[in-house]
Amino acid sequence: MVKDLRVTLSGVELKNPVIPASGTFGFGQEFLPFFDPDILGSLSFKGTTLQARAGNSTPRIAECPAGMLNSVGLQNPGVEAVIAHELPELRKVFHGPVIANISGFSVEEYVRCAELLTREAQVEILEINVSCPNVHNGGMAFGTAPEAAAEVCRAVKRVATKPVYMKLSPNVTDIVSIARACEDAGADGLSLINTLLGMRIDLKRRKPVLANTMGGYSGPGIFPVALRMVYQVTGSVKIPVIGMGGISTARDVIEMMMVGASAVQIGAANLVNPFACRDIIETLPVEMEKLGIDRLSDIARV
Ligand code: SIN
């Protein structure tokens, strides 16, 4: 039987739940040699800030046994260049709904980026990243206190004409309180989890591997943590949740949907295997058949 992979996020229909996570797929161009992006449910583009950013000093990637650390530091060309150059190129190769990932260092910066990106026809969801662990005085600072996250959410909601999803940090003691604060502030949905703050030491140099000392840990090692947090959040809010964190197989996708995720993002797996999203999309019907699932949207939360 043909399997139905469609899911809906705040009225936006995706042909399947598979979305490359922001920062692991650029603006789509790098993956053109591997597969046609039009197979994807959606695509969350690289975290965009008001001004262009070169990112942190290198080394800013460290491999780990079950994942990787990054301290990229929000390298991006700035919102005006994204609108002038990246989105027109993306439009040529991807015709589905795009998720605009927005980062900032002040509430005003989030608002200005949201004002500009909400006008773009292909952008159907704004994902507000209050969880980047790699920058000072911004990013995660807004996502680790309920009131700060709510303030960003309220301000962005005032200018947004598209659904607003707040991207949450796992580096908190109580992610549910932050999720609830965002829901109360008007968020249309949530994305979680971003990376876990970590570090590695270069034994020979007796120094941190990363120039920025710490970075965000992602990859299969964090999957159980992500699953637990998505389970806790979906049990406490009514808005949809995009689940992410270490997903690398179709079975992981189904597991994430069984804890209540409405769609999923694939991050570090893209950097290990550029075909990861394609493989997951192709394997989903096979795994659904084994589990007796005809429609992904029928999966009930455990
Ligand atoms: C980065 O560019 O530092 C990664 C973005 C993030 O973790 O939110």
Boltz pocket constraint, residues with backbone or C-beta under 6 A from the ligand:
constraints:
  - pocket:
      binder: B
      contacts: [[A, 22], [A, 23], [A, 47], [A, 70], [A, 71], [A, 72], [A, 73], [A, 74], [A, 75], [A, 129], [A, 131], [A, 132], [A, 133], [A, 134], [A, 135], [A, 194], [A, 195], [A, 216]]
      max_distance: 6.0
